[in-house]
């Protein structure tokens, strides 16, 4: 490394060091810096396990950040859906600016902002903490050529136009005819920064013109001003949804009778967005699976290093790889939900439940769980693979709940019932149920009642998505005297 870096370490009385890089999205996110006051050679085995550790840690950090980002996106997406519906309703009986200001707080929550304005031609409507109207018009004029795909973002507005309290801006042009722009504002965020030494005294130059590192590491504190809290990438993704409002504005100005066609376009956009969501979830899952594959593959290293029970380790590896392959196949199923060429056929609910049960027999028997299927034989129409994912998710969730709560005499009962043109499938257990306050949220993505690290909060969301978008049915959950009962509703195959 650089001689200056070595001298810097010596100034801190460090004689040996090791660093492990934390990589997120191909970029350096952070590192573990290990220092020692004397030379310390590390054995190959230690370095090998350090590499295994940092590989797993990188995957977990990436997964955690991806989960947090997607959780934020789904919250913003839900806020948009509510706001859009309310905006359309108000627009039917009022003008654009009246409808906008009536939903003022909703616009603030939409992008976690402090102020917002709607600028259409020369008319400006504002809500919350915003600069003067004359400032907004001047700002719009300055940033107009700076928009990329109708979007401009900054958390340091003072670099463009001086302002007292507003430092963040997110501008979206939703329509060019008439030109309509929504601008969200954020207040200045005063941040205290602490440095290991005065950054203004970063270097020294000796008589030989050699640059040397500073020798003082006394804490140096500065106050950062002129910036807002940065906009999260999820905000930038979610704000693109608001371009749909441009269609509403244009149609409202041109002809209100085109409302039905506009709803069709919005629905198509929603379906396309949902397909992209599932692809993003699929991509997100593959990284931790890859990390798991690396760890399982490293079991062979353990076999080489010790002779105790290598057959058991090999068996664990084989079974784990089989599970990973099954999960990867399920991702492909989710990615193909919205493709028109997905294979669909009539099939027996009884038969599919038995197939899934046969896959889970070792697991259920090991936990002494009684499993039973009662009721009518019924046929439904759709993708068998998609239905398998729903049944597998519900049975595995029930098994997890029964084991987590250590239920005596555990059971999972499935009951089929056909009434007129509808088929009802009840999947019930005696695991004690779910707290009533959570029943409304268990189908929301990334919400999980399981301990952190054991549940991702995606299974029930995807099951609901399959039931509604693929089978045209629905799924609900109710608490019974024994536990939870999921109710799946389908149309009978002969009625489709």
N, C-alpha and C positions, 0 to 999 in steps of 0.2 A: 504494500500500500504506500501512499504518499509519505515521504519523510516528515512533512508537516503534520500529517495525521498521527504519526508515531510520536512526534514531540508533544502533540496535544494530549495523547494518552499518558505520556510520562508526566505531564503537568498534573494529571489526575491520579498519579501513583498506580497506573495500570501497566502491568508487565506482559499480560497475555489476554487475548479476547477472542470471542467467537460470536458470529451473528447468524440468525436464521431469518430469512426474508419471508414476510407475509404478503402474498401476491393475490390481488383481487382484480378480476377482469384484465389480467395481463399487466397490471401496474403495481408498483410497490406501494402497499397500503400501510405498512409498518414493519417492525422487526423486533426480534428478541436479541438484545445486546448483552452478552455475558462477559463480565470482566473478572480478572483475577490479579492479585498483587504480585504474583511470581509466575515464572514459566510453568505451563501445565499442559503437557502432551495428552491428547485424547486417543483412546484406543479405537480401532476401526469399528468394533461392535457398537460403542457409544455413538459414534458419528452416524452409523447406519440407522440406529433407532431414532436419532435426532431427525434424520431425513424422513423416516416414516411418520414421526410425530408432526413435523411441519407440513407434510403433505395432507394429513388428516385435518390439522388445524386450519389450513387454507380453505379446505372444502367446507368446514363447519362455519367459518367466518363468512364465506361467500353465500352459504345457504341462509345464515341468519340475516345478513344484509338484504338478500333477495326477498326473504319472507317479510321483513319490515317494509321494504319498498312496495311489495305487492299488496300488503295489508293497507298501506296508505292509499295506493291507487284505487283499491276497491271501495274504500270509504269515500274518496273523492268522486268516484263513478256513481255511487249511490246518491250522493248529494246532488250531482248533476241531474240524475234521473228525476228526483223529486222537484228540483228547481225548474227543469224543462217543462214538466207537466203543469206546474203552477203558472209558469210564464205563458204557456200556450192558452191556458184557461183565462187568464187575465186579459190577454191580447184580444180575445174574442169580443170583450165588452169595453175595452179602453184602448187608448193609443199606446204606442211603443214606450215612450218615456214614463208615462204614468204606471204602466205595468212593471217597468224596470225598478222605479223607486219604491213601489209597493213591496218588492222582494229584497229590499236593501240588505238586511242582515244575512239572508241566504246567499247573496253574491259574495259577501265577506267570507262566510264559512266555506264557500265553494273552493277558494284557493288559499285559505288560511291567511287572509290579508287584513289590513287595518282600514283600507278605504277602496272605493271602486267608482268608476264613472263610465257612462255610456256616451260616446261622442258620435253623432250622426250629422254629417255636413257641418252646419254652424251651431247646432243645438247640443247642449251638454247637460246631462243629468248626473248628480253626484250623491254619494252616500258614505258616511264614516269620515275618517281622517284623510283628507285630500288637500293638495295645494290649491291655491286660488284658480278659478276658472281660466283666467288669462294665461296663467302658467301652464295649465293642462293643454290649452290650444297650442302654445308655443312648443311645448314638449312633443306633442303629436306631430307637429310640422318637422321638428328636428329628427325624430327617430323614424319617420315614415320611410326614407330610403334604406334604413338599417334593418328592416324586417326581413327575416328569412322564412319563407313559406308562411307569410302573414303573421309571424311571431317574433316579438322582440323581448328580451329578458335582460335585466341588470339588477345587481344588488349594491351597486355603487353609483347612484344616479348623479352624484356631484361631479363625476368625470364628464358628464354630458351637459348638465344645466344645474347651476347652483340652487340649492334649496335648504331650508332651515331644519325641518324635522323628517322629511320623507327621503329615504335612500334607496328603496327597492321599487322596481316597476316591472310589471308583466303585461305586455300589450298584445292583443289578438285582434286582427282585422277579420270580422266574421262575414263581411259582405262588401263588395265594391260597387254595387248598384242597388240602392244608394250606399255610399261608403259609410260603413258602420264599424266602430272600433270600441272594444271593451278594454279598459285599463285598470288593473289592480295595483294598489300601492301598499308598501310596507314602511313602517317607521324606522328611524335610525336605531341600530342595535349597538349600544355602547358595550365594548368587550374589553376586559382586562387581560393583557398578555404578560406572561412572566418568562424571562429569558435567563439562561445560565450565563450571566455576564452581560455587559452593555454591548448591544450589537453594533453601536457606532464606533466601538473600539475593537473591531473585529480582528485587525492584524497589526503587527509591528514590523518595522524594517530596520535591520541592524546595519552596521557600517559596511558590510559586504553586499548590501542591497538585497539580502535574502529575506523573504517574507517569513515571519514567525507567527504562530497562533497566540492569542491573548493568554495571559497567565491568571487573570482574575475570574473567578466563577461566582462572585457574589450576585444574588438574585437581582435582576433589573426588571422593573415593572413599567409598562407603558399602557396608555388608554387608547384603544382603537375607536375612531369615530368615522362617520361618513359612510357607513355601510349598514345594510339590513341583514337579517337572517337570510342566507342564500335560499333560492328556490330549489326544492327537491326535484330530482328527475321525474318522480311520480307526478308532481304538479305539471311539469312540461308535457307529460304524456296525457294526463287527464284533460288539460286545457284544450287539446285538439278536439275533444268531444263537442266543445262549444261552437265549433264551426257549423254544426248542424243548425244552430240558431240562425245562422245567416240565411239558410233556406227559408226558415220561418219568416224572417223579416222581409225577404224579397217577395215571397208569396203573399204576405200580408199587404204589401204595397201594390202588387200587381193585380192579384185576383184571389179573394178569399175562397172561392169555389174550388181551388186546387188543393184544398187541405187534405183530402183523402189520398191523392197521389203523393203528397209530401210525407204522410204517415207511412206509406209503403216504402219510400226511399229511406226513411229513418229506420224502419224495421230491418231492411237489408243491411244498412250500416251496422246496426246492432248485432246482427247475426255474424257479419264478417269480423266485428270486434271480438265476439265471443270465441270464434274460431282461433283468432290470434291469441286470446287469453289462454286457451287450452294448449296451444303450441308453446307459449311461454312457460306454462306450468310444467309441461313435458320436458322442456329444456332445463328448467330449474332442478327437476328431480334427478336428471341424469348425472349431475356433478357429484352429489353425495353417494349415488350408487357406484360411480366410478371409484370414489375414494374407498368404499367398502370392498370393491373388487380388489383393489391394491392391497388392502389389509388382509383379505382372505388369502390372496396369492402369496403373501409373505409368510403364511403358515408353513410353507415348505422350508423357509429358513429355520423355523423352530424345529421342524423334523430333522434337518441337518445338524442342528446344534444339540439336540437331546434325543435319546432313543426310547423315551417313555411313550408307549401307546401311539405309535405313528399311524396305525390303522384308524383310530378314532379321529385323529386330526384330519386325515384324508377324507373320512366320511363326512365330517363337518364341512369341509371345503366343498365337496360334491353337492351336498344338500343346499348349502348357502348359494352356490352358483346357480342351482336350479331355481331357487326363489328369485334371484336377481333377474334371470331370464324371463320368468313369469311376469315380474313387475315391468320389465322393459316392453313386453308384449302388450301389457295393459296401457302403457303410454301410447303405443301405436293406435290402440282402439280409440282412446280419447282424442287423438289428433285427427281421426277420420270421421268424427261424429257428423260434421256438416258437409261431407262430400256426397254428392248425389248418387254416386256409383257404389255406396256402401251396400254390402250384401244383406238382403232382408228376406225373411221367410216366416211361415207360421211354425210355431214350436210349442211344446208342452212345458208349462211352468213346472209341473211335477218333475219332469225329466231333468231339467236344468238344475233344480234344487238338489236332486239326488247326485248329479255330477259334481257339484260344488261340495256337497257333503262328503262324497267319497275322497275328494282331495284333502279334506280336513279331518278325516276319521282318526288318524294317529294323534293329532293335536287335541281333538275333543275327547277321545277315549283317555288320553293321558291326564286330562283334567276332570275325568268322571262326569262329563256333561251328558245328560239325557237329551237326545234329539228325536223329534217326531214331526211327521207331516200328515195333516188331516184334511178332509174336505173334498170338494169336487175336483174332477180333472178338467183343466181349462187350457185353451189354446189362445195365444196372443201372436201378434205380427210385429216383426222388427228384426234387429240384429241380435243373434244369440250371444255373441261375444260381449256386447254392451250390457245385456241383461245379467250375464255371468258376473261382470264387475260390480253390479249393484248388490246381488245376492252375496257374493264373497265379502264385500265390504261390511254388510250388515251382520253376517255371521261372525266374522272376525272381531268386529266391535263388541258383539255380545259376549264372545269368549273372553276378550280382554276385561270387560266389566265384571264378569263373574269371577275371574281369577283375582283381579285387583281388590275386590271386596270380600274374597274368601267365602263365597256363599256355600252353605251346606245344601246338599242335594240339588246342584245347579241343573237347570234345564233350558233348552231353546225349543219352542214350539212354533211350527209354521201351519197356518190354516188358510185354506182356499175357499172362497165363497163367491158364487155368481148370482147377481141380481139383475134381471132383464138384460140390458146390453153391456153392463159393467162387471168387471171381475175385481174382487178385493183379495189381496194377499196380506195376512197378518203375520208378522214375525215378532214374537214376544219372548222375553226372558224373565227370570226372577232375580235380576241383579240390583234391585232396589230403586231403579228409575233414575231420572235426572232432575235436579232442582228446578222447580217451576219457572224461576227467573231465567233459566237457560234454554227452555223449550223454544223460545222465539228466535234464538240465535244459533242453534246447533247446525243449521244449514248455511250459515254465512261462511265464506272461505276464510281459512286460517284461524277460525275459532275452534278451540279444542278443550274438552273437559278433562283430558288426560294430563298426566304430569308432563312438564316440559321435556322434550327430547324423545317422548314415546308416541306423540301424536302430532300430525301436521295440520289438522283441521281442514283437509281437502276431501276426504272420503265421502262425507255426507253431502258436501256441496256438489261434488261431481255426480253422486247418485241422484240428487235432485235435478241436476242439469240433464242427465240421461232420461229420467222419467218425463220431464216436461218437454224438452226439445226433440227427443228421439222417439218416445212412445206416445207423446201427446197425453200423458197421464199426470199423476201427481203423487207425492209422498208426504205423509204427515207423521207426527209422533205424539203419543199420549202416554201419561203415566197410569199404570194400573196398580192394584193392591200389591202385586209382587215385584213389578219392575217396569221396564219401558216396553212399549208396543209400537212398532212401525207399521203404518197402514199404506200399502201401495195400491193404487187404483189404475186399472187398464180398461180399454175397450176390448170386448171379445173379438177374436180374429174374424168371425163370420159377419161382424157388423162394420168392418173397415172397408 
